């Protein structure tokens, strides 16, 4: 009988070796799958023992000429379906692949279903029912350039789900991939040596390693799909299962796992117990940033290292890799390392020379397993490393230190604790660095196309290291973000939520900032003096704040004694944040109103009068009320026409925007009966003087 075993990309060769060990004939290896020939009972045993397969399917037939609806129907209709199931059983169809005639997999699946149903109707005058959730038989059709192949699901539920995990850490790794990493690490060649995972999470790597070393079956108690096929014999299966249940030879294994999350360590312990290997693994609490020697005897370090924004800021991750690299060179001489990460650039932070690399897919993520030998040469070559990727990075560190020194007296005088300390002062280090209390945010501007991405990544790593050193800030408190033009709703899209907030103060007002969960922090620092102007000119005034974001300008207006404050923004999240800022300052008044609306629509139909209006629109917006996407340069007069209707006779509009090279249309403004006074320099505080184009601002009044 012919079968196909599925697996993840990168695991195929290990699956071939495993199938060969079982005595199967290999027919073809393709991306993510291996076709083989085997006997029914042997394949049942394989399903209970496989480390590397995720699914096994039995081939019914394949045909090269299937290329449209009619040929697909005929191909399916004339199969001997009664050999595989009866009309009393339920079935479901999975269809994969498209071509010019069969463009919709759902439609193609219905064609397959009709062919099967018509077959049973003709033969038995009875049709089987479809059950998409829990069918007795699952039919899989795969369409490709070579034609169409029909399979029956032989294994059933995913073979990588061993049954010992009920909870996982933040970056779960499938059991079959964990087994592949154990195999590639080389530890199985001598299981008397220790195996250490310094970022063990829920323990999957160590549990798979123990199971492999002890020769334990992987899936004895699974509800296999082959049990519902006519060829299944309960007595033979029970006998086979009993053979596999025989206790293996007792071994003493030396497996150690550590993690900084005590909650996830308790999950790992429970998982190991369910897998029956708890006596072979020791779990301990330890911070991988301060790694000590795990065992006196050299062995193998195998770990799925933290990566990506799912697990924290880039600064935290880069610092972790750097500290681990130092610890490996200091404590792990003569050990072998097998380290998995999502980015080559992250592994380079370790400052280790790799021996070999393997590429895998962990779900949708491309990941890389690097193998290292911690021999004398490896350790000696890296002892003198400065820790920086580029000698020139010291210039960035020096500039950061110099800028901070120049701001100190001003910060003290103004009592400011949120400020910009660096803004692309050195062209090669194209970042902005903002400080919020004892935290920092690094905004990485998009690198020019001619700059190699790996070079930009290495410079960013140096920026993070030097920011932590020069500003004396814990890397855990440094957030790293990429600055680029936001399209559509992207400006409201949250990153991985850490829910860490800080309170900062300026000119008697307090604000909640969130440095890690959003592209922006909740407070535009460059508008500090604009907000001060609003506070100083709000006494007994009716104030309107449009495109209000988190309402910081509204807070200043209320603190300044405004008669009423209207705050308008289209985001529920930011309006709620604005209300929290008001609560933080003890501001409560029925005349402080918050309105969720598209500001352009709101302005067009607005009524009433306002004495002070703050208008800080985006450079671009996709508002449906505009005939085209809103462009502040092109459409600012239309905005002013709407604003004029609600601006009190002696009122003031403080208009601001961030478009570089913005030119206000003075003639058009005069035609509207308005005058403008350039106010940009008065709204640039000392920490933004280096970038005079950070924003433009004007005071606009009735003529």
Residue, then its C-alpha position, 0 to 999 in steps of 0.5 A: x500500500x502507498x502512503x504519504x507522511x507529512x512533516x514541517x519544512x526542514x524535517x523531511x530528511x529525518x523523516x526519510x531516515x525514520x521511515x527507512x529504519x522502519x523498513x519502508x520503501x521510500x518512493x519520493x521526498x518532496x517539500x514537507x512530505x515523503x511518499x513511501x510503501x508499507x504494510x497496513x499493520x507496520x504503518x499503524x505501528x509507525x503512527x504510534x512511534x513516529x517522532x517526525x511525521x505530523x500526518x499519514x495518509x493512504x493513497x487511493x489513486x492518482x491521475x495526471x489528466x485531471x484538470x477541470x470539473x468534469x475530469x475531477x468528477x469522473x476521477x472521483x465517481x469511478x473509485x471503489x469507495x465501498x472498499x474504504x467505507x460504507x454508506x452508514x459512515x460519515x465523511x468529509x472532504x479536504x481539497x488542496x490546490x488550484x488550476x485555471x479551471x478549478x480556481x476555488x478549493x471549496x467548489x472543487x471539494x463539493x465536486x469530490x463530495x458529489x462524486x462520492x455521494x453519487x457512487x453510493x447512491x448508484x450502488x446502494x441507493x443510499x448515501x453517506x452523510x457529511x460531517x465536517x467536524x468529526x467524520x468517520x472517514x476524511x478524504x483528501x484531494x491534492x491537485x497539482x501540475x502532475x494531476x490529482x491524487x486522492x488520499x484517505x486520512x490514515x493517522x487522524x489527529x495531528x501526530x505531533x500532539x503527543x498528549x502531554x501538553x495542555x498549556x504552553x509558553x509564549x513561543x510554543x514549538x511543535x513536538x515533532x520539530x522539537x524531536x528534530x532539533x534534539x536529533x540535529x543537536x547530536x546529543x543522542x550520540x551520547x545520552x550519558x552526557x548532560x543536556x541543558x536548555x536555558x530557556x526551557x519554557x514548557x519543557x518540550x525539547x527536554x521531554x522529547x529528548x528524554x522520550x527519544x533516549x528511552x525509546x518511548x512510543x509517542x502516540x499509544x492512546x490516540x484516536x487513530x483514523x485507521x481504526x474506522x477503515x475496513x482493513x482494521x483488525x482490533x485484535x492485531x492492533x491490541x497485540x501490537x499496542x501491548x508490545x509497544x507498552x513493554x517497559x524500556x531498559x532503565x537509563x539514567x539521563x542528565x537533563x536540566x531545564x531553566x527559565x525565568x518564568x516560574x509559572x511556565x516552569x510549573x507547567x513544564x514539570x506537569x508536562x514531564x509528569x504526563x509524558x512519564x519522564x519527570x524523574x529524568x529532568x530537573x527544572x530550575x529557576x534561573x535568568x538566562x542573562x546571568x547564566x552559570x554552569x549547568x553541569x560540571x561535565x561537558x554536554x550539549x546546550x539545546x534551546x529555542x531562544x526567545x525571539x520576536x516581539x511576542x516575547x518582549x522588546x528587541x533591546x531585551x532580546x539583544x541583551x539576552x543574546x549578548x549576555x548568553x554569548x559571554x556566559x557560553x565563552x566563560x562557562x561552557x568550554x568543551x560543550x556543544x551548543x544547538x541554538x534555534x532563533x528566528x533571525x540570523x542577525x540575532x544569532x550573530x549577537x552571540x559572537x560565536x563561529x557556527x559549525x553548521x546550520x539547519x533551516x526549519x519552519x516553526x509554524x509560519x516562522x522561518x527559524x534557524x538552528x546553529x550548531x557550535x563547538x565551544x573549543x579552545x579556538x572558539x573561546x580565545x577568538x572571542x575573549x577580546x571582543x568589545x561587544x560592539x559590531x562597529x568601531x564607529x558606534x562609539x561616536x554614537x555613544x559619545x554623542x548620546x552622552x554629550x546631548x544628555x549633558x547639554x540638556x541637564x540644566x534645562x531638564x532640571x529647570x523645567x522639571x521635565x522627565x520625558x524628553x528626546x536625547x538623540x535624533x539622527x545626529x549621526x546619519x549612519x545611526x538613523x534613530x531617535x532616542x526618547x527618555x521617559x523617567x527610567x525608560x527609553x524608546x528607540x525609534x529606528x527610522x527606515x534605512x535607505x534602500x542602498x543600506x544593507x539590512x544586515x548592516x542596519x541591524x548590527x548598528x541597531x544592536x550597537x545603538x541598544x547596547x550604548x543607549x543602555x550603557x550611556x543612559x544607565x537604563x536597564x535593557x528591559x526598560x528599552x522599547x525599540x520601534x520602526x518609524x515609517x509612514x502608517x497606512x489606513x488603520x495601521x496607526x491604531x494597530x497594537x503590537x504585542x501587549x505588555x500593559x506596562x505604563x508610566x506616568x510622566x509630568x510636564x507643566x503641572x499635568x500628568x500623563x499615562x504613557x505606554x512605551x511597549x504596546x503601540x507605535x506611539x507612546x501616548x504623548x508627542x514630546x515635540x508638542x510640549x510647548x504647544x500644549x504649554x501655550x494651550x494651558x496658558x491661553x485656556x482660562x475661561x475659554x471654550x477649547x476644541x481638540x481635533x485629532x486629539x490622540x490621547x487628549x494631552x492637549x485637552x488635559x492642559x486646557x482643563x488644567x489651565x481653567x478652560x470653561x469647556x473642553x471637547x476632545x475628538x478622535x476616531x479611536x475608542x482606545x485613544x479616547x478611553x486613554x484620554x479619559x484616563x489622563x483626565x482622571x489621573x489629573x483629578x479633572x471631572x466636569x460635565x463640560x469636558x466631553x469626549x467624542x468618537x468620530x472621523x474628525x473630517x466628518x465631524x468638522x464638516x457638520x460641526x456647529x457652535x463656537x470655540x475660542x481656542x482650537x488645536x488642530x494637528x491633522x495627519x499628513x495623510x488620511x483615507x477618510x471617505x468624506x474626501x474625494x481622494x485620500x486626505x493630504x494636508x498640503x493639498x487640503x488644508x484650506x478645506x479644513x480651515x474653511x470648516x474651522x472658520x465656521x466654528x472659530x469665535x470672532x476673537x478665537x485662535x486656531x493653533x494649527x500644526x502638522x508634521x509634513x516636511x516642507x509644508x507651505x501654508x497657502x497664504x493667498x487662499x487663507x486671505x480669501x477665507x478671511x483668515x490670517x496666519x502667524x508662523x509659530x513653529x520656532x516658539x513650539x520647539x523646545x531645547x530637545x528638538x532644536x536639532x530637528x527644526x522640521x519635526x513639526x510646523x505650526x501657525x496661529x490662525x485668526x479671523x482677519 
